[in-house]
Amino acid sequence: MIKSVIAASAMLVATTAAASVYNESIDGDLSGDRFNPTMISVDNGLNTVTMQVVDSASGGDRDYFTFSIGAGQSIDSIVVTDAFNPAGGFDSTAFVGLAFDSIFDFDPDTFVGPGLQGFVLTDMSVVGAESIETLSGGLTSLGAGDYSFWVQQTGSDLTELSLAINVVPSPSAMGVLALGGLAAVRRRR
């Protein structure tokens, strides 16, 4: 039983570990091609993606990235943790959109296409607030599958922003683990 408690505690700690999975200033520019977004790897815990976008409305920098959530995992939280203008200007508002696919087939120039599930604008009311329901069209968690983000500045200034995507074992996977732990305890008796 003690081993089961230790294993469960270790799993809980692993799911809350924080990691910067992609930072444009270190890892290079995210793709500007909605049909070929940058593939990033996420794992259980808090996965942070940090990027800079500028003047996207005039054909400037648009960032697209994608990742896959495996069987037995889910996303329980998406938070814009930071959005600011590094030059100290007032405009730090960016657009963040989500698609349930490995590409973004919504066309940002014509506003046509089926891929956009939802979006947020990174004003001060969004920074630090849970955004998964707004981004996903009302869902409170996202299960196994492919997900893509589209990020762009809404004005002409540079905006740096960070998204924190929390990946956890899905409730069904946690139930299987709990049943396994109970079975192990029962066998010992």
N, C-alpha and C positions, 0 to 999 in steps of 0.2 A: 504494500500500500504506500509506503514511503517513496518508493521508486516512482509510482504513478503520480504522486503529488509533485515530486521534483520534475518529472517530465512535463506535466501540465504547466508548472510554473515557468519552465524553460520555453515552452511554446508561447505562452503569454508574453514573455519578454521579447521573443523573436518577432511577434506580430506588432510590437510597438516601436521597434527599432526605426530610426530615421535615417534616410539616405538621400543624398543628392544624386539622382540618376542621370541628369543631363543639365549642363550649364553652358550656355552658348559662349560665354567668355573663355571657357576652358576647352569644351568639346567641339567647338566650331558651330557655324551657322546652321540652324535648322532649315530643312527644305522649304523652298518657296513654291513647290509643285504639289498641288492638291491631289494629283494622281500618283505621286511617288513621295509620300511623307517620310520623314526620318523615322526609322524604327528604333524605339528605345526599349530597354528591358526593365520591367518592374517586378517586384517580389513582395512578399508579405511585409507589411510595415508602411511607413510614410515615405512615399516616393516624390521627391521634389524636382520639378523642371523649372529652370530659370532661363528667361530669354529677354531679348531686347527687340522692340519693333519700332519703326519710324515711318511716318508719312505713307502708310499703306493705302490710304484712300486715293492717292494720286499715282498708284502703280508702284509704290515703294515696297517695303519689306513686309511680306506675309509669311508667317511661320506655320508649318504643318508638321505634326508628329503623330505617330501611331504606336500602339502596343497591344498585346494580347493578354487576356486574363484567362488562366487555365482552369480546367475542371477542379472543383474543390476550393476555388477562390472567388471572392467578390470584392467590389469596391463599395465601401460604406460611407465614404466622405470625399468630396472634392472642394478644396478651399483655395481662393486666391489669397495667398499669405502676404503678398507685398505687391504694390504697384506705385511707382514713383517716377518722376522726371529727374534723371541724374544731373541735368543742367540747372535744376532748381526752378524750372518754369512751372506754370500752373496746370498745364495739360498733362495729366498722367492717366487718362482714360483710354483703355484698350478694349477691344472686342474679343471675347473668347467664346468659340462655338464648339459643339460636340456632335460627332456622327457615330452611329453604331456600325462601323465598317472599317476596313483597313485603308480606305481612300476617303476623300471628301468630294462627293459628286455634286454637292451644291455649288453653283457657280457664283463667286462673290462679285463678279462684274455685272451679271444680269439678274441676280437674285432668283435664279431658277434651279430647280433640282430637288430631289427627294431627301438628300442626306442630312440636312440640318435638323437635329433633334431639339435643340434649345441653345440659348446663349446668355451671357451676362456681360455687362459693361463694368469695367473695374473702377467705378467711382468709390468714394470712401464708405458708402453704405454696404458694399460687397466685400471689401478687403477684410479678411478675418472671419467672414460669415460663411456658413455652410451653403454651397451652391449646387449640390448634386440634383436636387429636385428641379431647379430652374434649367439646368443644362440638359437634363434627361427627359424633359417633358412630363415631370411629375413622379418619377420613380424615386424611391428612397435608398435603393442600392442597385448595383449593376453586377450581373453574374458573368459567367464564362463567355468570352467572345472577343471580338476585335473592336477597338475604340480609337477614334482619331480626333485630334483637336486642331482648330484653325484659330490663330491669334493674329490680330493686326491692330495698329494704332488707329484711332478714329480721327485724329487731326494730323498736324504736321510735325509735332514734337516727338522726341525720343521718349519711350516708356520702357522701363525695366519692370518685369513682373515675374512672380513665382507662383506656380500652382502646386499644391500639395495633394497628392492622390493617395488615399489610404486603402491598401489592399489587405484583406483579412481572409482567414479560412471561411468558406461559406458556412451558413448555419447547418446545412446537412453534413458537411465534413466534420464540423465540431461535434455533432451528434454521434457520428460514427466513432470518433476518437473517444468520446465519453463512454460509449457502450463498450469499446475495447478496454478502457481502463476499469470499468465495472467488472467485466469478464475476468480480467487479470486478478483483481482483488478476490473475486468469488472462487477462482481456482486455487488460490493460496489457502483458503479456509478449508 
